[in-house]
């Protein structure tokens, strides 16, 4: 009986997305770092309308990674500040996050891969 109840809870968690069937340990992402929320929102709007993420990273990002299109390579949990990590791991592959604020400024994160 208890075994069946546990199975039911696990199924509910999996179906509702509370627990992921596949827990990723690394994300490959690019990012753009700017000073203001307004800049981040405008760049996000431009990218959503077909703008090239790497172009915006090279042109506007305050991070040295901008010279490489914002590419951060793969990183694992605990390697980035909490807000950045949460957004990167929660953004689907191929998509760009909404603007994320950290102590460094405002970020847009494009997730390239998860493993």
C-alpha positions in Angstrom: 0.0 0.0 0.0 2.7 2.5 1.0 4.8 1.5 -2.0 1.8 2.3 -4.3 1.3 5.7 -2.6 4.9 6.6 -3.1 4.7 5.6 -6.8 1.6 7.8 -7.1 3.4 10.8 -5.5 6.4 10.4 -7.8 4.1 10.2 -10.9 2.3 13.4 -9.8 5.5 15.2 -9.3 6.9 14.1 -12.7 3.7 15.0 -14.5 3.4 18.4 -12.9 7.0 19.3 -13.4 7.8 19.6 -9.7 10.5 17.1 -10.2 12.3 16.7 -13.5 12.7 13.2 -14.9 16.1 14.3 -16.2 18.2 16.3 -13.8 20.8 18.3 -15.8 24.1 19.0 -14.2 25.6 21.3 -16.8 24.5 24.1 -19.1 26.2 25.6 -22.1 25.2 29.2 -22.5 25.9 32.5 -24.0 25.1 35.7 -22.2 24.9 39.5 -22.6 25.6 41.7 -19.6 24.3 45.3 -19.5 23.9 48.0 -16.8 20.2 48.7 -16.9 16.9 46.8 -17.1 15.8 49.0 -20.0 18.8 48.0 -22.1 18.3 44.3 -21.3 14.6 44.6 -22.2 15.3 46.4 -25.5 17.9 43.9 -26.5 15.6 41.0 -25.6 12.8 42.5 -27.7 15.2 42.9 -30.6 16.4 39.3 -30.3 12.8 38.0 -30.0 12.1 39.9 -33.3 15.0 38.1 -35.1 18.1 39.9 -33.9 21.3 37.9 -33.7 22.2 37.1 -30.1 25.9 36.9 -30.8 25.9 40.3 -32.6 24.2 41.9 -29.5 26.7 40.2 -27.2 29.7 41.5 -29.2 28.2 44.9 -29.5 26.7 45.6 -26.1 27.9 43.2 -23.5 30.1 44.5 -20.7 31.5 41.1 -20.1 34.7 40.1 -21.8 32.9 37.0 -23.1 31.0 39.4 -25.4 34.0 39.3 -27.8 33.2 35.6 -28.3 29.5 36.2 -28.8 28.9 35.8 -25.1 29.9 32.2 -25.0 30.5 30.9 -21.4 31.0 27.3 -22.3 29.6 24.6 -20.0 29.2 25.3 -16.3 27.7 23.3 -13.5 25.6 24.1 -10.5 27.4 26.3 -7.9 29.7 27.9 -10.5 27.6 31.0 -11.2 25.7 33.4 -8.9 22.4 32.0 -7.7 20.1 34.2 -9.9 22.1 33.5 -13.0 22.3 29.8 -12.4 18.6 29.5 -11.7 17.7 31.3 -15.0 20.2 29.2 -17.0 19.0 25.9 -15.7 15.3 26.9 -16.1 15.5 28.3 -19.7 14.8 25.7 -22.4 17.6 24.9 -24.9 17.6 27.3 -27.8 15.7 30.0 -26.0 16.8 33.3 -24.4 15.9 34.1 -20.8 14.0 37.1 -19.7 16.4 39.7 -18.2 18.0 38.5 -14.9 19.5 40.8 -12.3 22.6 40.0 -10.4 25.2 42.1 -8.5 27.0 42.4 -11.8 24.1 44.0 -13.7 21.4 42.7 -16.1 21.9 39.5 -18.1 20.2 37.8 -21.0 21.1 34.1 -21.2 20.8 32.0 -24.3 20.9 28.3 -23.5 22.7 26.3 -26.2 22.8 22.8 -24.5 22.2 20.9 -21.3 23.7 17.7 -20.1 
